Every structure is written in structure tokens, then in C-alpha cells.
């Protein structure tokens, strides 16, 4: 597909990023998407704006707070620059901001390096991929692991899961999902023992080659704003355009 304006591109990327990391539990009301997967991940446990008309922020906050309280979860609101109207209401209620994140874009899945021959690609996250992901990510709680698996089990888009091994041990892992011509890069992580050796670059190049073969028109990802090494890596791969930022808002 082609995008008719910057706003159309930005919202298309916003939707694709949400679809690439779904929550198995969610509801829509008043132009907002409430996601409640459980576990520690903010992305799948936050209130998110949708494209188009949205209800009054105060009413949405009250309704969402009641739902989250019923689930025993805190209200977390994800506020992208695309929908800043929520900020004023949250300021009045004493919600602080955290987790500043940037959304980056590469036209045409820009990196044209071929996929490395030793990159393992699978259509589903098999046991070997999950083992590699766990080794690269490091220890997490049982609940975090459970909700992450549930999120991936809910993924409906065309996708590919990649891992790169060195001497029989995981060096880097990640996955990509394709949504209406957009490749979304997700969960890219390098094992601490293999950092600064080009493994993440090779892995992302492989994911982008997979997407180009499927006529992707662009690639996107979301990265913590102050993560300098990750931003430098993605810059070399063609992610030179910042589309918009977002932050989470929650009570102390």
C-alpha cells in the first residue's frame, strides 16, 4: 500500500506496531484500545489511542481505571505524539511520564544486505527460538515468560522468527511481522557475550531481506529514546527517519 500523507503513514505504523505485539486480552471503547495481557510489559498492559474520533479523555480515563482496578492492575496510559490530548487530563490527575520511546522508519526495507547464510528463520517461535531468546534476554519471571508466549501466540500477521548461533550458542534473536506493506521489527536482542560483533546487524538484515521478498514498502521499529547503541545500529540499517515519540503515564 502507499500512504496518502505523513499522518496516514504515522497511524499505519502505529497500528502495525500494535498488531506485531498483540495482547490476548483487550477491549475497545470510545476510540481507545485497552490492552491487559498481565505481566510486567507496559506495551500490552496500557490504554492506547486509535485513529479517528476519540471520546473525552476524562471519561475514558474513568472507564479504563474501573476496568483495570477490576483486574487488579494499575492504569497505564500510552500517549503517542499522534494523540496528545490525553496529557492535560493526566497532568491534572498527577500521572508522571516514563519510558520515552521513538518510532523509527526505513523506506523500502532499506537495508539491501543479503541474509547471512547461518541465520535460522522459522515461521513460528519454536522451542529452539524461545530457548535462544531466553538466553539472550536473560532471566525473567515465570509470569513475564508466560505472558510473552501468550502475546506471540496471538500474533495473526505474516511473520518470521530469526536466530543466529555461534559455536552452538545463541548470539542474537528477533522477529519480524508484516502488516500491509510494513515490516515491524520486534524483540531484537544480542547475547551479552556476543555484543558489538555484528550479530544484531546481520539478523535485522535477514529480517529485512525476508520482508523485501514479500514486497514490503517500509520497515519500522520502536526504540527507547536514550538507547544510543541501538539507535546507532538502526541508523546504519536505514532507520534514519523519526516519525513520532510516545511515553507512558502512570500514578506514583
N, C-alpha and C positions, 0 to 999 in steps of 0.2 A: 504494500500500500504506500501511498505518498501522503505527506502531511500538508494540509492546506495553509497552515500558519505556525508560528512558533508556539502559540498556545495549544494548538492541536497536537504538535509533537510532544510538548511537555506533559500534557494529560495522557497521551498514548503511552509514554514512558512510565508515568506514574501507575497506570493500570497494569502495564506489563510487569513491573517490579512487584506489585501486589500479587499478581497471578503466579509469578515464578516462585513465590514463597508463601503458599496459602496457609490459612488457618482452617482446620477441620470444623471449627465451631464459630459461626458468625451470623449476624443478622444485619439488615439494612433498615434504617428509619430516617426520614427527614433529610435525605441527601447525604447521609453519613453511614459508614460501614464500621460496625463494632465487631472486632475480632477477639476471640477469647479461647486460645488454644490451651491455656495453662502453662506452667513452667516459667522460666525466667526471661524469655526472649521478648523484648518490648514490641518488636515488629508485629508479632502475631497475637499480641495482647493489648492492642491500643485501638482507639477510636480514630478513624481516618475519613477525610472528606472525599466525596465523589464529585465527578464532573457535573456541572449544571447547577440548577437551583438547589440551595440548601436552606434548611429551616433556621430560625433564630438560634444563635449559639447558646443562649441561656437555657432555652427549652431542651436543646439537645444534650447539654451537659447534665441537666437534672435527670433526664430519662436514662442516659448512659450510666450515670452514677448509681441509679437504682438497680440496673441490671448487674453491674459489676459487684455491688455490695451483696446482691443475692448469690453471686458465685464465689464470694469470699475473696475477691480480687480488688486491687486499687484501680481507680480511674486513671488511665494514662491516655493523653491526647497527643496524637502525632500531627504536627502543624507544618505542612509544607508552605513554601513561599507562594504557591499557587492559590492558597486559601487562607490568607492571614486574618480573616475576620474573627477567628476564634481567640486570637491573642488578647484582645482588650478584655473580653469576659474572663479569661483565665487569670489575667493580671489582677482583676478586682477580687478574685477568689483566692489569691495567694499561691497560685501554681508557679513553681520555678521551672526554668528551662534547662535541659540537659541533652547530651547526645547529639550535638550539631553534626549534621551529615550533608555531604554534597552528592548530587546526582550528575554523573558524567556521561558523555555521549561520544561515540565514534561513528562517523558516517560510513556506510557501506561495509560494516565489519572490517574496519580499515586495515588492520594488520594482515599482510599478504604472505607472511612466512608460512611454509608448509607445516603440517602437523608432524611432530617428531615421530620417527618410526617406533620408538619404545613407549609411546603414550598408549595406555589401555583405555578404550572407550566402550561403554556399555549403555544400553538403552534404559536400564533400571539400576538403582543403587543396590547392587548385590552385596553379599556378605563380605567379599574382599574389599569393595569400595568403603563400606561402613567401617571395616577394620582399619583401612588406611586413613579415613577421615578422623577416626578416634585417635590414632597415633599422632597425626599431625596437629590436631586441635588441642590435645592434652586432656587431663582429667576433667570431667563434668559430672554433675549429679545424675542419678538414675532418672529423675524426673525430666531434666533437660534432654537427656538422650532419648527418652520415650516421646516427648513432645516433638523433637526434631524429626524422628522417624514418622510420626503421625502426619507432620506437615508434608513431608516428601511423598507419603502415601496418598495425599490429597491432590497432588500435582497432576493436572489434566493436560497440560501443554506438551507438544513435542519437546523432548529433552534428551540430553546425553550427559553421562557421568564419566569423569575423566580422573585417572590417577597416573602418576609417574613414579616408578620404583627405581631404587639404586641399591645394588647388591642384595636384592631380595627384600629391601625395607622401603616403606613409603617415603617419598621425597616431597610430593605435592599432590593435592587433590582439589576438586572443584566440580561444578556442574553448570550447564547452560540450558536455558529454556527459550523456545522460540514462540513469540506472540505477535501475530500479524506483521511479520517482517522485521521484528525487533528481537535480537538476541539479548537476553538478560544473563549476566554473569553472576553466579552465586557461590558462596561458601568456598571461595578460593583461599587456600591456606598452605603454607610451606612448613614442613617439619623443622623444628628449631635447629637440628643438626645439619640441615641442608640449605640454610638461608644464604642469599647472595651468590648462588651458584647458577642462576638462570632457570631453575625448575618451574617457578610460577609463570615466568615469561613463556616458556615452551608449552606449558599446559594451557594458558589462555590463547596462545596462537593456535593450538589444536582445536579448541572450542570455537574459535572464530572461523577457522577453515571449515569445520562442520557446518556452521551457520551459512557461510557463503555458498556452499554446495546446495543449500536449500533456499537460495535467493534472498537472504537477509539483506535488508536495506540499511541497517544500522545496528549498533550494539550499545548497551547501556549497563551501568552498574551504580551502586551507591556505596560510598566510602566515607568513613569518619573524617571530618573536616581537617583535624590536626594529625592525621596519619601520613606524615611526609614520605616514608619509604613506599607505601602503597600507591600514593599519588604519583610519585616519580616513575614507578613501574608502569602504571597505566598510561602515563604521558608518552612513554616510548612506544606503546602499542596503539597510539592514535586517539586516545581518550583525552583530547585537548579542549573540549568544549564543556563548560559547566552549564547545565541547564537551570537548576534551581537547588536550593537547600531545604532542609527540614530539621525540626527539633522536636523533642518530646517535652511535654508539660505534665508535671505531677505535683501533688502536695508534698511538703516535707513530712 
